[in-house]
């Protein structure tokens, strides 16, 4: 029998193989991709980006801050694809959606 008691939340979060650890890595990946995109886009366009998500099939979804921003970002799809491929070469295409938080 093991003398180990229950793990603390901190131990679970820091364990790379735990569900919390995997979730933490995914949050970091999305945050880094969003920051990379916003840092490379012209400032007046970057304002419309809420967040990004990269699906396993290579589709990058860019969430906009509203419907007008979504339209504007769709016009920038090729630039967005080019910028994000520099960080995630597996990206195959870009979708733009309106964020529910925006």
N, C-alpha and C positions, 0 to 999 in steps of 0.2 A: 504494500500500500504506500501511496505517496503522502508525504507530509504537506504537500502544497495545498494551500487554501484556495479560495476563489481568486481569480485574477481581478486586479483593479481595472477600471475603465482606461486609465492611462497605459497600463500594460497591454491591454487589448488593442488600443489605438496604435501603439508603437510596433506591435508585432506585424511583420511584413506579410505573413500568410493568413492573418485573420481577416474577417469580413470588413472590420473597421479599417484595417491597414489597406486593403484593396480599394475601399471607398475613398480613403484619404488620398491615395495615389491618383485615382480618377478625378477627384476634385482638383488636385494640383495640375493635372494634365490639361483639363478644360480651362482652368484659370490662366495657365501659361500660354495656351493657344489664343485665348481671347486677348491677353495682354500683347502678345506678339502681333496679332492682326491690328489692334488699335494703335500700336506703336508705329506700324508701317503705313497705315492708311493716312491720307491727308486729314488733318484735325477736324475739318468741317464735316467729313464723312464718318470718321471714327466716333463722333458723338452719337450716331444712330445705332451703334452696336451695343447690345445688352450682354450677350454671351455667345459662346460657340460650343458645339458638341460634335465629336467625330464618332460616327457609328462604325461597327466592325466591318461593314461592307464598303467603307471608304467614303461615305457621303458626309460631307461637312454641313452641318446646319448652323446657320448664323441667325441668332434671335435678335430682332430689331426692337427699338423703343417705341414703335408705333407703325401704323399702316403707311404713312408717308415715307418714313425711313425705310421700310421694307422695299417699297418701290425704288427708292434711290439706290439702295444696296444691291438690288437685282441688276441694275445697270452696271455695277462694279463687280459682277460675278467673276469675270476673267481675272481682274486684278486681285480679288480676294483669293481665288484659287492659286494664283502664282505666289502670293505672299505666304499663304498657309502651307503650301507644299514645301517651302524652304525649311519648315519645322517638322512637318509630317508628310513625307513623300508619298505615303499610301493614299492620300486624298484623291478620289476619282471625280467628284463633282460637288457642286455647292447648291444648297437650298437656303432660301431666306424665309423665315417665319416671323410673325409678330409675337413678341414675348408676352406672356400673360402678366408679367411683372412690370412691363414697360409702360 
